[in-house]
Amino acid sequence: MSKNPNWQPRTWRVVPLGPPGHFASQSSLFASHHQFPARHDTMKVVIVLLATVAAVSAVKISNCGGSATVDFNNIEMTGCLKNKRKCMFPKGQDASMSLPFTPHHEVTAVKAKVTAFIGPIPIPFNLPNSDGCTNSSLRCPMPAGQQGVYTASLPIRSEYPSISLQVMWELRDQNNNKLVCIKFPVQVKN
């Protein structure tokens, strides 16, 4: 293979693009100098990019097991906004949750369990009311196949440190079997 005498390694110059701390390579400026064939195509590109950014930046509530079917599209939590990567829980306030799920067997008791993970370290959290059938919107016994909505609030005490963590919220049935388990990222803030 012959070497091209004019060949030089490509160098990349990093230039500021937007507010301080945001950078892009010189090659990313290509789009600003390239003419797209039609306005319609440009709008499609913009819409796809915006949808991708919105999907990537939304709070991710993940399923960590359980026998019930969780309606993830209708989970509501204070501080968990679609345009944030973490749920923001301000100190001195309660974080509220509404969690719809459908059990596949009759449920006569529901016990809630919350664990915070700081890195790999689990820290159990004592709820003011761990009984999901009392002072919640659940009606026990819950028949198989009928959706219920578990509601709860979690006090975020002012003495808690400002920290990022993962929260795992479990609902267990009368036999201590996992009905529902969700995980989500949280930022405790002032």
C-alpha positions in Angstrom: 0.0 0.0 0.0 1.5 3.3 -1.0 1.4 6.2 1.3 0.0 9.5 0.2 2.7 12.2 0.7 0.0 14.8 1.3 -1.8 12.8 4.0 -2.0 14.4 7.4 -3.8 13.3 10.5 -7.0 15.1 11.1 -7.1 17.4 14.0 -10.2 18.5 15.8 -10.6 21.9 17.3 -13.0 22.2 20.2 -14.9 25.4 20.1 -17.5 26.9 22.5 -21.0 26.4 21.4 -23.6 28.0 23.6 -23.2 28.8 27.3 -19.9 28.2 29.2 -19.1 24.6 29.6 -20.8 23.4 26.4 -18.4 22.5 23.6 -18.7 20.9 20.2 -16.1 19.7 17.7 -15.5 21.7 14.6 -17.1 19.0 12.5 -20.4 19.6 14.4 -20.5 23.1 12.8 -21.1 21.4 9.5 -24.9 21.7 9.8 -24.7 25.5 10.2 -23.0 25.7 6.8 -24.9 23.0 4.9 -28.1 23.9 3.0 -30.8 21.3 3.5 -32.9 20.6 0.4 -36.3 21.7 1.7 -37.8 23.4 4.7 -40.1 20.4 5.2 -37.0 18.1 5.7 -35.4 20.5 8.1 -38.6 20.6 10.2 -38.6 16.7 10.3 -35.0 16.8 11.5 -35.7 19.4 14.2 -38.8 17.5 15.5 -36.9 14.2 15.7 -34.0 15.9 17.5 -36.3 17.6 20.0 -38.2 14.3 20.6 -34.9 12.5 21.2 -33.7 15.1 23.7 -37.1 15.0 25.5 -37.0 11.2 25.8 -33.4 11.1 26.9 -33.8 13.9 29.5 -37.0 12.6 31.2 -37.0 11.0 34.6 -36.6 7.2 34.1 -38.8 5.1 36.4 -37.7 1.5 36.0 -39.4 -1.7 36.9 -37.4 -3.8 39.4 -39.8 -6.7 39.5 -43.1 -7.8 41.0 -46.1 -9.9 40.0 -48.5 -7.0 39.3 -48.8 -5.0 36.1 -47.7 -1.4 36.7 -49.2 1.4 34.6 -46.0 3.3 34.1 -47.6 6.0 31.9 -49.8 7.1 34.8 -47.4 7.1 37.7 -47.4 10.6 39.3 -44.8 11.9 41.7 -44.2 15.4 42.9 -40.8 16.7 41.7 -40.5 14.2 38.9 -40.9 16.4 35.8 -40.7 15.2 32.2 -37.9 17.6 31.4 -35.7 16.5 34.3 -33.4 13.5 34.6 -34.0 13.2 38.4 -36.9 13.8 40.7 -36.2 16.9 42.7 -37.2 16.5 46.4 -36.9 19.8 48.4 -36.0 19.4 52.0 -38.7 20.2 54.5 -41.5 19.1 52.1 -43.4 15.9 51.4 -42.9 14.0 48.1 -46.2 12.5 47.0 -46.8 9.5 44.8 -49.7 7.9 42.9 -48.9 4.4 41.6 -51.5 2.6 39.6 -51.1 -1.2 39.3 -53.2 -4.3 38.6 -52.6 -7.5 40.7 -52.9 -10.9 39.1 -54.1 -12.6 42.3 -56.3 -11.4 45.2 -54.4 -9.2 47.6 -55.6 -8.9 51.2 -52.7 -6.8 52.5 -50.1 -4.4 51.1 -47.0 -3.3 52.8 -44.8 -0.6 51.4 -41.0 -0.6 51.7 -38.6 2.1 50.6 -34.9 1.8 50.2 -32.5 4.6 49.2 -29.3 3.6 47.4 -26.3 5.9 47.7 -24.1 4.1 45.1 -24.3 0.4 46.0 -25.2 1.0 49.7 -28.8 0.4 50.6 -30.4 2.5 53.3 -33.8 1.5 54.5 -36.3 4.3 54.9 -39.1 4.2 57.5 -42.4 5.4 56.0 -44.9 7.1 58.3 -47.5 4.6 57.0 -46.2 1.4 55.5 -49.7 -0.2 55.4 -50.9 0.3 51.8 -54.5 -0.7 52.8 -54.8 2.1 55.4 -54.8 5.8 54.6 -54.1 5.1 51.0 -56.5 5.0 48.1 -56.2 1.2 47.9 -59.2 -0.9 49.0 -58.2 -4.2 50.4 -58.9 -6.9 49.6 -58.0 -6.2 46.0 -59.5 -8.6 43.5 -57.3 -10.1 40.8 -57.4 -8.1 37.6 -58.8 -4.9 39.1 -56.6 -1.8 39.0 -55.9 0.0 42.2 -53.9 3.2 42.9 -51.5 3.3 45.8 -50.9 6.8 47.1 -48.3 7.8 49.7 -46.2 10.7 50.8 -42.6 10.7 51.9 -41.4 13.4 54.2 -38.1 14.9 53.1 -36.7 16.2 56.4 -34.6 19.4 56.4 -31.7 17.5 58.2 -31.2 15.2 55.2 -28.1 15.9 53.2 -28.4 17.4 49.7 -27.5 14.3 47.7 -28.2 12.3 44.6 -29.5 8.8 45.1 -31.7 6.0 43.7 -35.0 5.2 45.4 -36.5 1.7 45.3 -40.2 1.6 46.3 -41.7 -1.8 46.8 -45.2 -3.0 47.5 -45.5 -6.5 49.0 -48.6 -8.7 49.5 -49.9 -10.6 52.4 -47.3 -13.4 51.8 -44.4 -10.8 51.6 -44.2 -11.5 47.8 -43.3 -8.5 45.7 -46.3 -7.0 43.9 -44.6 -3.9 42.6 -41.1 -2.6 42.6 -40.0 0.7 40.9 -36.7 2.6 41.0 -36.1 6.2 40.2 -33.3 8.8 40.6 -33.7 11.5 43.2 -31.9 14.7 44.0 -32.5 15.9 47.6 -32.1 19.7 47.5 -32.3 22.7 49.7 
